[in-house]
Amino acid sequence: MPCPACQPLSPCPQPHVGAVWKPSPDVTVERFPQGFARRLPVRQILCLLPLALVAVVAVQHRSVLAEGFGHLASAKWPWLLAAVAATCLTWVAAAVTRQGALVERLPKRRLLATQFAAGAANHLLPTGLGASAVNLRFMTVCGVPLARSSSALALYLLAESIARVGLLLALLIAFPDALRVGTLLPDGAVGPLLLVVAAVACVAVTVLLLVRRVRTVVFTFLRTALGEARSVHTRPARALALWGGSLSFPMFQAAGLAAVGQALGLPVPPLHMALAYLAATVAVALVPTPGGIGSVEAALILALVAAGGPVAVATAVVLAYRIITVWLPLLPGALTLGALVRLKMI
């Protein structure tokens, strides 16, 4: 039995081997790098982690899932198919926007698969951290430096926020009476909310002014981000992809809600439902819950009621909409995320 610890033609010093070992001249003994046995299980665990998180979230919201599927069973299927199509188009819009935020050309199929996987990660981690982490890792693997990847990510978030708020303001101007805004916020909630925003802003400015290291990092990032934004906007195709995708993304989301409303007979005009959706998503943007699960449902129900819909029907519409946009893609998205991790694409 070969033993690397033995000298050629000498008895094996190990007590469990008594043979004489002579190495063959065409055989080399390879040693695995230190830590190899530890790295392999970690990657396998990372592949299975999204599936475990999906199971945990599904068990926690099993009553919502059962009620939502019950509403889907009584809905008009053509409108539900339209909602599914609008949901699929949101991933395309996200991929177009991601490409528009970066000068380098990214692989199209991998980019689209990454957006699908990022959607699942976004519903498992708070405040959009999942999608941001997946896309940041994807751009880094594609050879984009970390500073420029972070700048592209910030540009994407800024463009999407501007487009969403711009669409909301445009619909509010076009339909000023579509929402009874007073019903969306409890009495006396505006003052404390403004105080919290002002306090957070003051703390951020104080830290920026007093901590030199933080100030250096922030200014360096801003210089890189502004340079990336200028480079993107000097290319008409990239600028069109950035802003066209940013506008299309919330439009497809709102169209999905309007289609589900039509499927369940919600007596609210589709454009008013779109306005309610934009108002609700802007309102919950700062709520740190995984994918907005819980907070988005409550805000959407309130917004649809403010738009004139009955509470029972609005609740059914929101539950069915979240089933289509969150729960149905969650397991395939988690499987895609695990596959991308295993293939070292992210």
C-alpha positions as CSV (number, residue, x, y, z in Angstrom):
1,M,0.0,0.0,0.0
2,P,1.6,3.3,-1.0
3,C,2.5,5.6,1.9
4,P,3.9,9.1,1.2
5,A,5.5,9.2,4.6
6,C,7.9,6.4,3.9
7,Q,11.3,6.6,2.4
8,P,11.9,4.6,-0.8
9,L,12.7,0.9,-0.3
10,S,12.4,1.3,3.5
11,P,9.9,-0.3,5.9
12,C,6.9,1.8,6.5
13,P,7.1,3.5,10.0
14,Q,3.3,3.6,10.4
15,P,2.1,0.7,12.6
16,H,-0.9,-0.1,10.4
17,V,1.2,-0.6,7.2
18,G,4.0,-3.1,6.9
19,A,4.6,-2.9,3.2
20,V,7.6,-1.5,1.3
21,W,6.8,1.5,-0.8
22,K,8.6,2.5,-4.0
23,P,7.3,5.6,-5.7
24,S,6.8,5.3,-9.5
25,P,8.7,7.9,-11.5
26,D,5.6,8.9,-13.5
27,V,3.4,9.4,-10.4
28,T,3.4,12.6,-8.4
29,V,1.7,13.0,-5.0
30,E,-0.6,16.0,-5.0
31,R,-1.7,17.7,-1.8
32,F,-5.0,19.6,-1.6
33,P,-4.6,23.2,-0.6
34,Q,-5.0,24.0,3.1
35,G,-8.7,24.8,3.8
36,F,-10.0,23.0,0.7
37,A,-12.1,20.6,2.8
38,R,-13.6,23.6,4.6
39,R,-14.4,25.7,1.6
40,L,-16.5,23.0,-0.3
41,P,-19.2,22.6,2.4
42,V,-19.5,26.3,2.8
43,R,-20.4,26.7,-0.9
44,Q,-22.9,23.8,-0.7
45,I,-24.5,25.5,2.4
46,L,-24.8,28.8,0.5
47,C,-26.6,26.9,-2.3
48,L,-29.1,25.4,0.1
49,L,-29.6,28.5,2.3
50,P,-32.1,30.3,0.0
51,L,-34.3,27.2,0.0
52,A,-34.2,27.0,3.8
53,L,-35.2,30.7,4.0
54,V,-38.1,30.1,1.6
55,A,-39.3,27.3,3.8
56,V,-39.1,29.4,6.9
57,V,-40.9,32.4,5.3
58,A,-43.6,30.2,3.8
59,V,-44.3,28.5,7.2
60,Q,-44.5,31.9,8.9
61,H,-47.1,33.2,6.3
62,R,-49.0,29.9,5.6
63,S,-52.4,31.4,6.5
64,V,-51.8,34.3,4.0
65,L,-50.8,31.8,1.3
66,A,-53.9,29.6,1.9
67,E,-56.2,32.6,1.7
68,G,-54.4,34.1,-1.3
69,F,-54.6,30.8,-3.3
70,G,-58.3,30.6,-2.4
71,H,-58.9,34.0,-4.0
72,L,-57.0,33.0,-7.1
73,A,-59.2,30.0,-7.6
74,S,-62.3,32.2,-8.1
75,A,-60.6,34.9,-10.3
76,K,-60.9,35.5,-14.0
77,W,-57.9,33.6,-15.5
78,P,-57.3,35.9,-18.6
79,W,-56.6,38.8,-16.2
80,L,-54.4,36.6,-14.0
81,L,-52.4,35.6,-17.0
82,A,-51.9,39.3,-17.8
83,A,-50.7,39.9,-14.2
84,V,-48.2,37.0,-14.6
85,A,-47.0,38.5,-17.9
86,A,-46.5,41.9,-16.3
87,T,-44.6,40.3,-13.4
88,C,-42.2,38.6,-15.9
89,L,-41.7,41.9,-17.7
90,T,-40.5,43.5,-14.5
91,W,-37.4,41.2,-14.5
92,V,-36.7,42.2,-18.1
93,A,-37.1,45.9,-17.1
94,A,-34.7,45.4,-14.2
95,A,-32.1,43.8,-16.4
96,V,-32.4,46.6,-18.9
97,T,-32.0,49.2,-16.2
98,R,-29.0,47.4,-14.7
99,Q,-27.3,47.4,-18.1
100,G,-28.1,51.0,-18.6
101,A,-26.4,51.9,-15.3
102,L,-23.1,50.5,-16.4
103,V,-20.8,51.3,-19.5
104,E,-19.5,47.7,-19.8
105,R,-21.7,45.2,-21.6
106,L,-22.9,42.4,-19.3
107,P,-23.9,38.9,-20.6
108,K,-27.6,39.2,-21.3
109,R,-28.8,35.8,-20.3
110,R,-26.8,35.7,-17.1
111,L,-28.0,39.3,-16.3
112,L,-31.7,38.3,-16.7
113,A,-31.2,35.1,-14.6
114,T,-29.5,37.2,-12.0
115,Q,-32.5,39.6,-11.8
116,F,-34.8,36.6,-11.3
117,A,-32.6,35.3,-8.5
118,A,-32.2,38.7,-7.0
119,G,-36.0,39.0,-6.8
120,A,-36.0,35.9,-4.5
121,A,-33.1,37.3,-2.4
122,N,-34.9,40.6,-2.1
123,H,-37.9,38.9,-0.5
124,L,-35.7,37.1,2.0
125,L,-33.6,40.0,3.3
126,P,-34.7,43.4,4.5
127,T,-34.9,46.6,2.6
128,G,-33.7,45.4,-0.8
129,L,-30.3,44.2,0.6
130,G,-30.7,40.8,-1.1
131,A,-31.1,42.2,-4.6
132,S,-28.3,44.7,-4.2
133,A,-25.9,42.1,-2.8
134,V,-26.7,39.6,-5.7
135,N,-26.2,42.3,-8.4
136,L,-23.1,43.7,-6.8
137,R,-21.5,40.2,-6.7
138,F,-22.6,39.5,-10.3
139,M,-21.0,42.7,-11.6
140,T,-17.8,42.0,-9.7
141,V,-17.6,38.4,-11.1
142,C,-18.1,39.9,-14.6
143,G,-14.8,41.9,-14.0
144,V,-16.2,45.3,-13.0
145,P,-14.2,46.9,-10.2
146,L,-16.0,47.1,-6.8
147,A,-16.0,50.9,-6.8
148,R,-17.6,51.1,-10.2
149,S,-20.1,48.3,-9.4
150,S,-21.2,50.1,-6.3
151,S,-21.6,53.3,-8.3
152,A,-23.7,51.5,-10.9
153,L,-25.8,50.0,-8.1
154,A,-26.3,53.5,-6.6
155,L,-27.2,55.0,-10.0
156,Y,-29.8,52.2,-10.6
157,L,-31.4,52.8,-7.2
158,L,-31.5,56.6,-7.8
159,A,-33.0,56.3,-11.3
160,E,-35.6,53.8,-10.1
161,S,-36.6,56.0,-7.2
162,I,-36.8,59.1,-9.4
163,A,-38.9,57.3,-11.9
164,R,-41.3,55.9,-9.3
165,V,-41.8,59.2,-7.5
166,G,-42.2,61.0,-10.9
167,L,-44.9,58.5,-12.0
168,L,-46.6,59.0,-8.7
169,L,-46.6,62.8,-9.0
170,A,-47.8,62.6,-12.6
171,L,-50.7,60.4,-11.7
172,L,-51.6,62.6,-8.7
173,I,-51.6,65.7,-11.0
174,A,-53.7,63.8,-13.6
175,F,-56.1,62.3,-11.0
176,P,-56.1,64.6,-8.0
177,D,-59.2,63.1,-6.5
178,A,-58.3,59.4,-7.0
179,L,-56.9,59.0,-3.5
180,R,-58.2,60.3,-0.2
181,V,-54.8,60.9,1.2
182,G,-56.0,61.7,4.7
183,T,-57.1,58.1,5.1
184,L,-53.6,56.8,4.4
185,L,-51.9,58.3,7.5
186,P,-53.2,58.3,11.1
187,D,-54.1,61.6,12.7
188,G,-50.9,63.3,14.1
189,A,-48.5,61.0,12.2
190,V,-47.0,63.6,9.9
191,G,-45.3,65.6,12.6
192,P,-43.4,62.7,14.3
193,L,-42.5,61.3,10.8
194,L,-40.9,64.6,9.8
195,L,-39.1,64.8,13.2
196,V,-37.6,61.3,12.6
197,V,-36.5,62.2,9.1
198,A,-34.9,65.4,10.3
199,A,-33.1,63.6,13.2
200,V,-31.7,61.0,10.9
201,A,-30.5,63.7,8.5
202,C,-28.8,65.7,11.3
203,V,-27.0,62.6,12.6
204,A,-25.8,61.7,9.1
205,V,-24.5,65.3,8.5
206,T,-22.8,65.3,11.9
207,V,-21.0,62.0,11.3
208,L,-20.0,63.2,7.9
209,L,-18.4,66.4,9.2
210,L,-16.7,65.0,12.3
211,V,-15.4,61.6,11.2
212,R,-12.6,62.1,8.6
213,R,-12.5,58.5,7.5
214,V,-16.2,58.5,6.7
215,R,-15.9,61.8,4.9
216,T,-13.1,60.5,2.7
217,V,-15.0,57.3,1.8
218,V,-18.2,59.2,1.0
219,F,-16.5,61.8,-1.1
220,T,-14.4,59.2,-3.0
221,F,-17.6,57.2,-3.7
222,L,-19.4,60.4,-4.9
223,R,-16.6,61.2,-7.3
224,T,-16.7,57.7,-8.7
225,A,-20.5,57.7,-8.9
226,L,-20.6,61.0,-10.7
227,G,-17.9,59.9,-13.2
228,E,-19.9,56.7,-13.9
229,A,-23.1,58.7,-14.4
230,R,-21.4,61.1,-16.8
231,S,-20.0,58.1,-18.8
232,V,-23.4,56.4,-19.0
233,H,-25.2,59.6,-20.2
234,T,-22.6,60.2,-22.9
235,R,-23.9,57.0,-24.6
236,P,-27.5,57.5,-25.7
237,A,-28.2,53.7,-25.7
238,R,-27.1,53.4,-22.1
239,A,-29.1,56.5,-21.0
240,L,-32.2,55.2,-22.8
241,A,-31.9,51.8,-21.2
242,L,-31.4,53.4,-17.7
243,W,-34.3,55.7,-17.7
244,G,-36.6,53.6,-20.0
245,G,-36.1,50.6,-17.7
246,S,-36.5,52.7,-14.6
247,L,-39.9,53.9,-15.8
248,S,-41.0,50.5,-17.1
249,F,-40.3,48.7,-13.9
250,P,-42.9,50.4,-11.6
251,M,-45.3,50.6,-14.6
252,F,-45.3,46.8,-15.0
253,Q,-45.7,46.3,-11.3
254,A,-48.7,48.7,-11.2
255,A,-50.1,47.0,-14.3
256,G,-50.0,43.6,-12.5
257,L,-52.0,45.0,-9.6
258,A,-54.5,46.5,-11.9
259,A,-54.9,43.2,-13.8
260,V,-55.5,41.3,-10.5
261,G,-58.0,44.0,-9.6
262,Q,-59.9,43.4,-12.8
263,A,-59.7,39.6,-12.3
264,L,-61.4,39.9,-8.9
265,G,-63.9,42.6,-9.8
266,L,-62.5,45.5,-7.7
267,P,-64.6,48.6,-8.5
268,V,-61.7,50.9,-9.0
269,P,-60.4,52.3,-12.3
270,P,-57.1,50.7,-13.4
271,L,-55.2,54.0,-13.4
272,H,-56.4,54.7,-9.9
273,M,-55.2,51.2,-8.8
274,A,-51.8,52.1,-10.4
275,L,-51.8,55.3,-8.4
276,A,-52.6,53.4,-5.2
277,Y,-49.8,51.0,-5.9
278,L,-47.2,53.7,-6.4
279,A,-48.3,55.6,-3.3
280,A,-48.2,52.5,-1.2
281,T,-44.7,51.4,-2.4
282,V,-43.3,54.8,-1.9
283,A,-44.8,54.9,1.6
284,V,-43.2,51.6,2.7
285,A,-39.8,52.2,1.0
286,L,-38.2,52.9,4.4
287,V,-39.8,50.0,6.3
288,P,-37.0,47.4,7.0
289,T,-39.0,44.2,6.4
290,P,-37.9,41.4,4.1
291,G,-39.3,42.3,0.6
292,G,-41.9,44.4,2.3
293,I,-43.7,41.3,3.4
294,G,-46.4,42.5,5.7
295,S,-45.9,46.2,5.3
296,V,-46.6,46.2,1.6
297,E,-49.8,44.2,2.0
298,A,-51.1,46.6,4.7
299,A,-50.2,49.7,2.7
300,L,-51.7,48.4,-0.5
301,I,-55.0,47.5,1.2
302,L,-55.1,51.0,2.7
303,A,-54.3,52.6,-0.6
304,L,-57.0,50.6,-2.5
305,V,-59.6,51.5,0.1
306,A,-58.5,55.1,-0.2
307,A,-59.1,54.8,-3.9
308,G,-62.7,53.7,-3.3
309,G,-62.5,49.9,-3.1
310,P,-64.4,47.8,-0.5
311,V,-62.2,46.5,2.2
312,A,-62.9,42.8,1.6
313,V,-62.3,43.0,-2.1
314,A,-59.2,45.1,-1.7
315,T,-57.8,42.6,0.7
316,A,-58.5,39.7,-1.7
317,V,-56.8,41.7,-4.5
318,V,-53.7,42.4,-2.5
319,L,-53.3,38.8,-1.3
320,A,-53.8,37.4,-4.8
321,Y,-51.3,40.0,-6.2
322,R,-48.7,39.1,-3.7
323,I,-49.1,35.4,-4.4
324,I,-48.4,36.1,-8.1
325,T,-45.5,38.5,-7.6
326,V,-43.8,37.1,-4.5
327,W,-44.8,33.6,-3.6
328,L,-45.0,31.8,-6.9
329,P,-41.6,33.0,-8.2
330,L,-40.0,32.6,-4.8
331,L,-39.0,28.9,-5.0
332,P,-37.8,29.0,-8.6
333,G,-35.9,32.2,-7.8
334,A,-34.3,30.5,-4.8
335,L,-33.3,27.5,-7.0
336,T,-31.9,29.9,-9.6
337,L,-29.9,31.7,-6.9
338,G,-28.5,28.4,-5.6
339,A,-27.5,27.4,-9.1
340,L,-25.8,30.7,-9.8
341,V,-23.8,30.4,-6.6
342,R,-22.9,26.8,-7.4
343,L,-21.7,27.8,-10.9
344,K,-19.7,30.7,-9.4
345,M,-21.6,33.2,-11.5
346,I,-22.3,35.3,-8.4
